[in-house]
Amino acid sequence: MTLLGNVLWVIFGGFISWLGWLMTGLICCITIIGIPAGLQCFKLAQISLLPFGREIIYPGGSISFLLNLIWIVLFGLSLAVTNAVIGLIWCVTIVGIPFGKQFFKIAQLSLMPFGAEVVRV
C-alpha cells in the first residue's frame, strides 16, 4: 500500500514539494555557512518525495531549537506555507485526505528540520 501511495504522491503534488526542498538546498549550499542547512534539505527531500511509510521524530535539543529559529525566518516559512496550502487543497475532497495529511507532515518538517529524524514505520 505504501508503494501505491508513494507513486500517487509523486504524481499528484509530491514532486512540487520535493523540488522546493531541492532548490532550497541548492540555495543554501551556495555559501559555506549554509552548507549544513543545504545537506539537511537534501536529506529531508527524500521524505518529501516518498512520505508514506515514514514518520518524523523530534528528539529536541537547544542547538536544534536555535537553528530552527534561524531556519524559520530564512526558508522555513515559505516551504511550510506552500505545503500547508497544497495540503488544504487536497483535504477539500474526501479522497485527498491521506495526501493532505502527508503535506501537513512535511509542512511541520519545513518549520523544524533540524534535530528531526526520519524513521520507517
Kinemage of the C-alpha trace (Angstrom):
@kinemage 1
@onewidth
@group {chain A} dominant
@subgroup {mainchain}
@vectorlist {calphas} color= white
{ca met a 1} P 0.000 0.000 0.000
{ca thr a 2} L 2.877 2.394 0.724
{ca leu a 3} L 4.281 1.816 -2.777
{ca leu a 4} L 0.966 2.770 -4.366
{ca gly a 5} L 0.642 5.769 -2.045
{ca asn a 6} L 4.152 6.974 -2.882
{ca val a 7} L 3.633 6.597 -6.638
{ca leu a 8} L 0.370 8.542 -6.483
{ca trp a 9} L 2.050 11.071 -4.184
{ca val a 10} L 4.742 11.878 -6.756
{ca ile a 11} L 2.158 12.271 -9.494
{ca phe a 12} L -0.282 14.429 -7.506
{ca gly a 13} L 1.939 17.025 -5.882
{ca gly a 14} L 4.854 15.381 -4.112
{ca phe a 15} L 7.174 16.356 -6.926
{ca ile a 16} L 6.470 20.046 -6.227
{ca ser a 17} L 7.346 19.631 -2.558
{ca trp a 18} L 10.493 17.659 -3.403
{ca leu a 19} L 11.542 20.315 -5.898
{ca gly a 20} L 11.078 23.025 -3.250
{ca trp a 21} L 13.372 21.188 -0.820
{ca leu a 22} L 15.923 20.557 -3.565
{ca met a 23} L 16.021 24.192 -4.681
{ca thr a 24} L 16.265 25.403 -1.081
{ca gly a 25} L 19.168 23.012 -0.502
{ca leu a 26} L 20.953 24.324 -3.581
{ca ile a 27} L 20.460 27.927 -2.473
{ca cys a 28} L 21.797 27.115 0.993
{ca cys a 29} L 24.871 25.377 -0.432
{ca ile a 30} L 25.965 28.497 -2.305
{ca thr a 31} L 27.572 29.864 0.851
{ca ile a 32} L 29.975 27.988 3.091
{ca ile a 33} L 27.914 28.825 6.178
{ca gly a 34} L 24.756 27.393 4.604
{ca ile a 35} L 26.205 24.013 3.601
{ca pro a 36} L 24.943 22.180 6.743
{ca ala a 37} L 21.440 23.524 6.120
{ca gly a 38} L 21.685 22.532 2.455
{ca leu a 39} L 22.726 18.995 3.329
{ca gln a 40} L 19.803 18.760 5.764
{ca cys a 41} L 17.496 19.894 2.949
{ca phe a 42} L 18.798 17.153 0.687
{ca lys a 43} L 18.199 14.532 3.388
{ca leu a 44} L 14.683 15.784 4.034
{ca ala a 45} L 13.901 15.952 0.326
{ca gln a 46} L 13.799 12.150 0.457
{ca ile a 47} L 10.800 12.124 2.799
{ca ser a 48} L 9.205 14.831 0.733
{ca leu a 49} L 9.416 12.582 -2.314
{ca leu a 50} L 8.331 9.327 -0.614
{ca pro a 51} L 6.444 10.134 2.637
{ca phe a 52} L 4.197 7.097 3.010
{ca gly a 53} L 5.588 4.522 5.428
{ca arg a 54} L 7.864 7.034 7.191
{ca glu a 55} L 7.451 9.018 10.392
{ca ile a 56} L 9.293 12.021 11.818
{ca ile a 57} L 10.693 12.003 15.355
{ca tyr a 58} L 11.767 15.201 17.129
{ca pro a 59} L 14.211 14.390 19.947
{ca gly a 60} L 14.821 18.118 20.514
{ca gly a 61} L 17.776 19.992 21.936
{ca ser a 62} L 18.864 23.577 22.429
{ca ile a 63} L 21.163 23.746 19.395
{ca ser a 64} L 18.484 22.431 17.057
{ca phe a 65} L 15.990 24.897 18.583
{ca leu a 66} L 18.263 27.833 17.747
{ca leu a 67} L 18.944 26.541 14.247
{ca asn a 68} L 15.216 26.032 13.684
{ca leu a 69} L 14.508 29.642 14.685
{ca ile a 70} L 17.002 30.920 12.122
{ca trp a 71} L 15.629 28.438 9.573
{ca ile a 72} L 12.024 29.625 10.013
{ca val a 73} L 12.999 33.215 9.280
{ca leu a 74} L 15.114 32.415 6.210
{ca phe a 75} L 13.453 29.493 4.406
{ca gly a 76} L 11.086 27.506 6.595
{ca leu a 77} L 8.028 29.713 6.477
{ca ser a 78} L 7.766 29.708 2.682
{ca leu a 79} L 8.193 25.928 2.461
{ca ala a 80} L 5.678 25.363 5.262
{ca val a 81} L 3.059 27.669 3.746
{ca thr a 82} L 3.438 26.037 0.328
{ca asn a 83} L 2.976 22.534 1.753
{ca ala a 84} L 0.111 23.604 4.024
{ca val a 85} L -1.789 25.250 1.149
{ca ile a 86} L -1.391 22.175 -1.038
{ca gly a 87} L -2.497 20.036 1.922
{ca leu a 88} L -5.611 22.169 2.411
{ca ile a 89} L -6.451 21.851 -1.268
{ca trp a 90} L -6.170 18.064 -1.020
{ca cys a 91} L -8.291 17.921 2.150
{ca val a 92} L -11.237 19.542 0.378
{ca thr a 93} L -12.042 16.152 -1.137
{ca ile a 94} L -12.504 13.001 0.928
{ca val a 95} L -10.241 11.017 -1.397
{ca gly a 96} L -7.382 13.502 -0.967
{ca ile a 97} L -7.279 13.475 2.849
{ca pro a 98} L -4.348 10.980 3.050
{ca phe a 99} L -2.353 13.223 0.702
{ca gly a 100} L -3.310 16.302 2.704
{ca lys a 101} L -2.109 14.659 5.924
{ca gln a 102} L 1.261 13.938 4.311
{ca phe a 103} L 1.556 17.536 3.140
{ca phe a 104} L 0.828 18.712 6.691
{ca lys a 105} L 3.529 16.367 7.995
{ca ile a 106} L 6.009 17.885 5.547
{ca ala a 107} L 4.826 21.408 6.444
{ca gln a 108} L 5.660 20.692 10.085
{ca leu a 109} L 9.039 19.364 8.990
{ca ser a 110} L 9.550 22.531 6.947
{ca leu a 111} L 9.287 24.606 10.108
{ca met a 112} L 11.581 22.435 12.242
{ca pro a 113} L 14.010 20.403 10.112
{ca phe a 114} L 16.987 20.470 12.485
{ca gly a 115} L 17.008 17.696 15.034
{ca ala a 116} L 14.330 15.780 13.121
{ca glu a 117} L 14.881 12.105 12.371
{ca val a 118} L 13.029 10.178 9.694
{ca val a 119} L 12.265 6.547 10.505
{ca arg a 120} L 10.488 3.843 8.553
{ca val a 121} L 7.294 2.521 10.044
